[in-house]
Structures are given as C-alpha cells and as structure tokens.
Amino acid sequence: MASTLYITDLSPFGARVRLVCKFTGIAFDELTPPGGAGSDTMKQISPFGKMPAISLDDRVLVESLALMEYVVDKAGGSPLMPQSPERRAAIRGVMLAHDHYVMGAVWPFFLQLRTGKPDPAICRAAMDAADVQYGVLTRLFDEGTFALGGELSLADIAMAPLALLFTRMYPAFGGTAPFNVQPRLKAWWSAISDVPEIADVFSRMDAAIARVFGKT
Ligand SMILES: N[C@@H](CCC(=O)N[C@@H](CS)C(=O)NCC(=O)O)C(=O)O
C-alpha cells in the first residue's frame, strides 16, 4: 500500500510523527504539502489542509496524536506506548491535555505569527497564558525526569517539538520559555534534549526556524 507523509521540517506537529518513526524504524515517503499547508490543493488531499497527514490508497489519516499511535501500531508496539491500560490512559491524558489546554492558550500567538506582523502584546499574553497551563500540566507528571517517570513515552514526544519552538520563539517577544524557569519543566527539558533521536529532529527544526524566522 502506498503511503505518503505530508510534512515540513518546520512543523512541530509533523516532528512528532517523524520522531515516532525514528524510534520505531517505520518509514514513509515524505512530501511537502503542495501549495503549502492550508492551501486549496492540500485540502484536496486532506480536508482541513493541515500537516502532518498520511495519505494511503483509500483514505487520509490526520491529527498528529492519532498518527503517532498509528506508527506505533504499525511497528507492532513500542516501549513509547506500554501495554498497561493505566499507563496508556495516563500518556493519552497528558497528550490531549497538552493540546487542549496549553495549545489552546498559545494559539493566539500562532495566529499572530501568521499575520507576518505579530502584535507583541497579544503574543506576550498568549505566552503568559500558556505558561500557566504548562504549570498545571506538570501536576499530571510523575516523579522522575520524563513526563511519566523514568521512561520516555509518547507524552514526551508530543510535547517536545512544541517546547523547542517556544524555547526559540519566546525570546523574540521578550519572554522566557517555561522550560528555562519552572523546575519540573526544566528537568524534563534537560532529559529530553539529551535523547539523541530528539536532538537530531530538533536540529532539523532549528535549521528550518532559522530559514523562516531568521536568527531568533
Ligand atoms: N491538531 C493538528 C494541528 C496541525 C497543524 O496545525 N499543522 C499546521 C502546521 S505545523 C498546519 O497545517 N497549518 C496550516 C493551516 O492551519 O492552515 C495536529 O495535531 O496534527
């Protein structure tokens, strides 16, 4: 079955899928969304036009959190998503809470970036709101370095690329990313940054951030 992953190096949501592929050894043909993410052409491939998306012969698969689990399933399982129902539910809970509450809070910042002339006050307010939600999210974390204890999981991989983007972008708007401030997030950031697969995907994202936004 043909399968194509629509992705760019800049996309933090795409980086989630790329990371799970790296850890599991699953590979897809990769393409940049034709006409760009959100274009009418991309909407012919995937209704909302967003990346990442995986196009199969008979359907398109969307939403990075679902795609991460799809890649794990294709690999026949992975320690990133252990078998215990409680741990699986805990991992999914952190991933979904991150996207609902942290991403929900920071969304106005992304919308401002899209305008090409971001309003610094709106950006700062979104960053402050996201910092609060990050603080709440860490209350779901276990003791230990990674989000859910000593083992890397899909929860860490879901959070990592967004954390990288924020760490690079916050200073451009006079902010300091919470990963440099809040102790639990600082410990988490240091642990995930040392994982070679994550460091490798981060360097691809960093090169893309520098290309698109210049030196942040
Ligand atoms: N909830 C989606 C978000 C994906 C998303 O927003 N992707 C961005 C690129 S990083 C995109 O395609 N933007 C184009 C648009 O919103 O039109 C996911 O997790 O896959």
The ligand as an SDF file (V2000), in Angstrom:
LIG
                    3D

 20 19  0  0  0  0  0  0  0  0999 V2000
   -4.1390   19.4480   15.5570 N   0  0  0  0  0  0  0  0  0  0  0  0
   -3.3280   19.3090   14.3750 C   0  0  0  0  0  0  0  0  0  0  0  0
   -2.5770   20.6070   14.1450 C   0  0  0  0  0  0  0  0  0  0  0  0
   -1.7840   20.5690   12.8490 C   0  0  0  0  0  0  0  0  0  0  0  0
   -1.3820   21.9690   12.3940 C   0  0  0  0  0  0  0  0  0  0  0  0
   -1.9150   22.9980   12.8470 O   0  0  0  0  0  0  0  0  0  0  0  0
   -0.4420   21.9950   11.4610 N   0  0  0  0  0  0  0  0  0  0  0  0
   -0.0260   23.2540   10.9030 C   0  0  0  0  0  0  0  0  0  0  0  0
    1.4440   23.1990   10.5150 C   0  0  0  0  0  0  0  0  0  0  0  0
    2.5070   22.9700   11.9080 S   0  0  0  0  0  0  0  0  0  0  0  0
   -0.8100   23.4850    9.6210 C   0  0  0  0  0  0  0  0  0  0  0  0
   -1.0150   22.5820    8.8580 O   0  0  0  0  0  0  0  0  0  0  0  0
   -1.2310   24.7390    9.4040 N   0  0  0  0  0  0  0  0  0  0  0  0
   -1.9190   25.1300    8.2210 C   0  0  0  0  0  0  0  0  0  0  0  0
   -3.2960   25.6620    8.4990 C   0  0  0  0  0  0  0  0  0  0  0  0
   -3.6790   25.7140    9.6840 O   0  0  0  0  0  0  0  0  0  0  0  0
   -3.9860   26.0200    7.5620 O   0  0  0  0  0  0  0  0  0  0  0  0
   -2.3620   18.1300   14.5760 C   0  0  0  0  0  0  0  0  0  0  0  0
   -2.0370   17.8140   15.7210 O   0  0  0  0  0  0  0  0  0  0  0  0
   -1.9890   17.4950   13.5770 O   0  0  0  0  0  0  0  0  0  0  0  0
  1  2  1  0
  2  3  1  0
  2 18  1  0
  3  4  1  0
  4  5  1  0
  5  6  2  0
  5  7  1  0
  7  8  1  0
  8  9  1  0
  8 11  1  0
  9 10  1  0
 11 12  2  0
 11 13  1  0
 13 14  1  0
 14 15  1  0
 15 16  2  0
 15 17  1  0
 18 19  2  0
 18 20  1  0
M  END
$$$$
